[in-house]
Amino acid sequence: MRNGAASDRAILGRSAAFASIATAMLLVGLKLWAVWQTDSMALLGSLADSALDLVASLATLTGVIIAARPADRTHRFGHGKAEALAAIFQVMLIAVSATGIAMRSGQALIGGERVAAAQEGIVVSVIAILATFALLAYQRFVIARTRSVAIHADHVHYQSDLLLNLAVIVALVLDRYVGVAGADPLFGLAIAAWLLWGAWRAGAEAIDHLMDREWPEDKRRRFVAVAARHPELSRLHDLRTRTSGGIDFVQFHVDLPGDYTVEKAHDIIERVEQDLHAEFPDAEVLIHIDPEGHVDDPANTLVEEDQFKKLGETAMNPDTNGKPE
């Protein structure tokens, strides 16, 4: 069942990557023609962005394909981090693109360059906005079902494209029809700054995956609440969580009576894992059993407090938002 879900996620991820590649190829061709017709710096920045979209989308496709591979002898936790690496590659391309656009726009501003035409650039930008809207809608559909960090990074970038293409239209109108000197290169500089900000945002989640950042506190509390349905368990502690691609990894310790047989303890843990997988189907869960009364090494600074106790305190003090007062 879970392998089938992983296969479905892989198919959706690949389809979103192919849609992104097709959109980027269309826009690169249209904007290349429009830049040749208009000499617009803002449109040149938009062309460079679309060209990098194409390269980044190819990287996304590669990352999604690799991440979909099942675990093997040399990668026993799977290949999910390939998506984060693809996202980081996208961020690097965006940063390089933004720097180049800023330098060229600065030269145009200092030299007092003006656009040669505007109508072609406006028409192409409108087409780009419509195509981007369609792609974003499909990416949202895929992200909701796959949680792909690579597709999410691509999605963030294409969100910025909407404003970027709108900025191109405004720049062309101001420069060509209103006669505002320097409008086009100034918009080019603004687009470069926006791309850098988008790169920073897109890279944050990928870095979290590569650095094995803990789940958000509300998700951790939901996980503990499911485990708390089993009264046989006590003192759930040392909870550690991370995400790699579309797979979550969780490990924790629980206390069970020391006189339980191995078989009885195993049966209890099996039921706990079944409930956890029902609520968190993409999670790989590892549970360590401690005998009641066991005291962890005080030198281990990563050992956490009893999560069951913490969950109860949160229920009584909801204003703490899951954090100790």
Summary of the structure (lengths in Angstrom):
residues: 325
radius of gyration: 25.5
end to end distance: 41.6
largest distance: 86.4
contacts: 1128
relative contact order: 0.12
helix: 69%
strand: 9%
